[in-house]
């Protein structure tokens, strides 16, 4: 799975027979992934006047998403994506309706948090279903590598545009508009994806014997991928807190959002170029190298403190951003190697869960570090955590080697 991907490979993947409808539906359904939590947070803050309450509601929603991604992925692997996605679409619409009603009627905070958590649990786990469908649409090789790189790049684009749209819509006469738009797009996209021909063509998969209670995470290689995703999230979370803190302390609070967008843009551009010539080519070496390099570059962003130069921050940040999409793509490729047969959606659910928990942990720990040692220290703490987990990846690198296929026993 170290194949490079050319522009022709991207074209071959996106125009593969049967790919157009699920690709477009997936784009609509995944577009609000980063929009939904921010729209919820801003809506609650506008209605209650409290960022603390809004943060609790948003955190509950993220916890629900982390739990629901794995559970939904496991069901999708067993039954195929069509029926499970259609079921959660109905539940998601009901959950978002209940959440909006609770916010509008001023229900107690624990009730709103519980409803937000429920909405997160039944949020359609389209990322895993969309990613696993490529194993059916495109054969293994450079075209599939291009397809998985497209998944990572498109998510980066959605993470750039989604929050911006949420911030714009919260200024509408009704601040709940962003939440409703995000929820509607998710439901429509997931529903259309579930009804597409390729999705309906995937039937039941029998459960494989010998699977632990942890499911796909019972495989050593999957635990390694989860560590990589966790480390990635920890570093990302520290930057998402440290950068706004640094720019606010410098007297330019709005610059933080601009730089975060530039960070994502550099990731998207680098993701396409890196996919053409990945290095290191062997995936089991690539993953620790990318996480380690990413962590070191983020730690170097702390030089803004002693130098007092925002230029140093911007340069190191843009360079570090070039390693974001290659890591996300690497996680997807590693799932193909590490996941048990017939468990691709659940396996990717674990990747999403690990990244979500990493981001949440990175944000909370960076907040404590900023309060105690100043804004630049957030980059050091996140970078240090990333380096430690990159070392763990290096020690576990053999678990990501492709397993040899056993030859069939000779017939007597």
LINQUI-V391183 format. One record per pair of residues at least 6 apart in sequence whose ideal C-beta (glycine too) atoms are under 8 Angstrom apart, sorted by the first residue. I is the first residue (numbers start at 1). J is the second residue. Records with the same first field share a line. If there is no record, write none. Layout:
I->J / J
This chain:
1->140 / 145 / 283 / 333 / 334 / 336 / 337 / 402
2->278 / 281 / 282 / 283 / 286
3->141 / 142 / 144 / 145
4->142 / 145 / 275 / 276 / 277 / 278 / 281
5->142 / 143 / 145 / 146 / 149 / 275 / 276
6->142 / 146 / 276
7->276
9->142 / 143 / 145 / 146
10->146 / 149 / 150
12->138 / 143 / 146
13->19 / 134 / 137 / 138 / 143 / 144 / 146 / 147 / 150
14->20 / 23 / 147 / 150
16->137 / 138 / 143
17->137
18->137 / 196 / 197 / 198
19->137 / 138 / 198
21->192 / 196 / 197 / 198
22->130 / 133 / 137 / 193 / 196 / 198 / 199
24->192
25->189 / 190 / 192 / 193 / 196
26->126 / 130 / 189 / 193
27->154 / 189
28->185 / 188 / 189 / 192
29->124 / 126 / 130 / 185 / 186 / 187 / 188 / 189 / 190 / 192 / 193
30->126 / 127 / 130 / 154 / 155 / 158 / 189
31->158 / 161 / 162 / 185 / 189
32->39 / 158 / 162 / 181 / 182 / 183 / 185 / 186
33->127 / 155 / 158 / 159 / 162
34->158 / 159 / 162 / 163
35->158 / 162 / 163 / 165 / 166 / 178 / 181 / 182
36->61 / 123 / 162 / 166 / 179 / 182 / 183 / 186
37->58 / 61 / 62
38->58 / 162 / 163 / 166 / 167 / 178
39->166 / 169 / 170 / 178 / 179 / 181 / 182
40->54 / 57 / 58 / 61 / 99 / 116 / 179
41->54 / 55 / 57 / 58
42->54 / 166 / 167 / 170 / 175 / 178
43->54 / 103 / 170 / 175 / 176 / 178 / 179
44->50 / 53 / 54 / 57 / 58 / 103 / 112
45->51 / 53 / 54
46->170 / 175
47->103 / 104 / 106 / 175
48->54
53->109 / 112
56->109 / 113
57->109 / 112 / 113 / 116
58->116
59->360
60->113 / 114 / 116 / 117 / 120
61->116 / 117 / 119 / 120
62->120 / 356 / 360
63->117 / 120
64->116 / 117 / 118 / 119 / 120 / 121 / 122 / 123
65->120 / 121 / 123 / 352 / 356
66->120 / 352 / 353 / 356 / 357
67->120 / 121 / 353
68->88 / 120 / 121 / 122 / 123 / 125
69->125 / 127 / 128 / 349 / 350 / 352 / 353 / 356
70->215 / 346 / 349 / 350 / 353
71->121 / 349
72->84 / 88 / 124 / 125 / 128 / 345 / 349
73->125 / 128 / 129 / 343 / 345 / 346 / 347 / 348 / 349 / 350
74->215 / 343 / 345 / 346 / 349
75->84
76->84 / 85 / 125 / 128 / 129 / 132 / 345 / 346
77->132 / 205 / 342 / 343 / 344 / 345 / 346
78->204 / 205 / 207 / 342
79->204
80->199 / 200 / 202 / 203 / 204 / 205
81->129 / 132 / 133 / 193 / 194 / 199 / 202 / 345
82->194 / 195 / 199 / 200 / 202
83->194
85->124 / 126 / 129 / 190 / 191 / 193 / 194 / 199
86->191 / 194 / 195
88->122 / 123 / 124 / 125 / 190
89->124 / 187 / 190 / 191 / 194
91->122
92->119 / 122 / 123 / 124 / 183 / 186 / 187 / 190
93->183 / 187
95->115 / 118 / 119 / 122
96->119 / 179 / 180 / 183
98->115 / 118 / 119
99->112 / 115 / 116 / 119 / 179
100->176 / 179 / 180
102->111 / 112 / 115
103->112 / 176
104->176
123->186
124->186 / 187 / 189 / 190
125->345 / 349 / 352
126->186 / 189 / 190 / 193
127->151 / 155 / 348 / 352
128->344 / 345 / 346 / 347 / 348 / 349 / 352
129->193 / 199 / 345
130->151 / 193
131->148 / 151 / 332 / 335 / 344 / 345 / 348
132->344 / 345 / 348
133->198 / 199 / 202
134->144 / 147 / 148 / 151
135->144 / 336 / 344
136->198 / 201 / 202
137->147 / 198
138->144 / 147
140->336
145->275 / 329 / 333
146->275
148->329 / 332 / 333
149->271 / 272 / 275 / 325 / 329
151->329 / 332
152->271 / 325 / 328 / 329 / 332
153->268 / 271 / 272 / 325
155->328
156->264 / 267 / 268 / 271 / 324 / 325 / 328
157->264 / 268
159->264
160->261 / 264 / 265 / 268
162->182
164->261
165->178 / 181
166->178 / 182
168->178
169->177 / 178 / 181
170->177 / 178
172->178
193->199
194->200
205->342
206->342
207->342
208->340 / 341 / 342 / 343
211->218 / 340 / 343
212->218
215->340 / 343 / 346
216->222 / 339 / 340 / 343 / 346 / 347 / 350
217->223 / 226 / 350
218->340
219->338 / 339 / 340
220->338 / 396 / 399
221->334 / 337 / 338 / 339 / 399 / 400
222->335 / 338 / 339 / 340 / 347 / 350
223->396 / 399
224->287 / 334 / 338 / 393 / 396 / 397 / 399 / 400
225->287 / 331 / 334 / 335 / 338 / 347 / 350 / 351 / 400
226->350 / 351 / 353 / 354
227->354 / 389 / 392 / 393 / 396
228->287 / 288 / 291 / 327 / 330 / 331 / 334 / 389 / 393
229->331 / 350 / 351 / 352 / 354 / 355 / 358
230->354 / 355 / 357 / 358 / 389
231->291 / 295 / 358 / 385 / 386 / 389 / 390 / 392 / 393
232->291 / 294 / 327 / 328 / 331 / 355 / 358 / 386
233->354 / 355 / 356 / 357 / 358 / 359 / 360 / 361 / 362
234->358 / 359 / 361 / 362 / 382 / 385 / 386 / 389
235->291 / 294 / 295 / 298 / 362 / 382 / 383 / 385 / 386
236->324 / 355 / 358 / 359 / 362
237->358 / 359 / 360 / 361 / 362 / 363 / 364 / 365 / 366 / 382
238->298 / 362 / 363 / 365 / 366 / 378 / 379 / 381 / 382 / 383 / 385
239->260 / 263 / 298 / 301 / 317 / 378 / 379 / 382
240->260 / 359 / 362 / 363 / 366
241->362 / 363 / 366 / 367 / 370 / 378
242->301 / 366 / 370 / 375 / 376 / 377 / 378 / 379 / 382
243->256 / 259 / 260 / 301 / 317
244->253 / 256 / 257 / 260
245->256 / 370 / 375 / 378
246->256 / 304 / 313 / 375 / 376
247->253 / 254 / 255 / 256 / 259 / 310
248->256 / 375
249->374 / 375
250->310
255->310
259->313 / 314 / 317
262->314 / 317 / 318 / 321
263->317 / 318 / 320 / 321 / 324
264->321 / 324
265->321
266->318 / 319 / 321 / 322
267->321 / 322 / 323 / 324 / 325
268->325
269->322
270->321 / 322 / 323 / 324 / 325 / 326
271->324 / 325 / 326 / 328 / 329
274->322 / 325 / 326 / 329
275->326 / 329
278->286 / 326
279->286
280->286 / 289
283->330 / 333 / 334 / 337 / 400
284->397 / 398 / 399 / 400 / 401
285->397
286->326 / 330
287->327 / 330 / 331 / 334 / 393 / 397 / 400
288->390 / 391 / 393 / 394 / 397
289->390
290->323 / 326 / 327 / 330
291->327 / 386 / 389 / 390 / 393
292->386 / 387 / 390 / 391 / 394
293->323
294->320 / 323 / 324 / 327 / 386
295->382 / 383 / 384 / 385 / 386 / 387 / 389 / 390
296->383 / 387
297->316 / 319 / 320 / 323 / 383
298->316 / 320 / 379 / 382 / 383 / 386
299->379 / 380 / 382 / 383 / 384 / 386 / 387
300->316 / 320 / 379 / 383
301->312 / 313 / 316 / 317 / 320 / 376 / 379
302->376 / 377 / 379 / 380 / 383
303->309 / 312 / 313 / 316 / 376
304->310 / 312 / 313 / 376
305->374 / 375 / 376 / 377
331->351
332->348 / 351
334->400
335->344 / 347 / 348 / 351
336->344
337->400 / 401 / 402 / 403
338->347 / 399 / 400
339->346 / 347
340->347
362->382 / 385
365->381 / 385
366->378 / 381 / 382
369->377 / 378 / 380 / 381
370->377 / 378
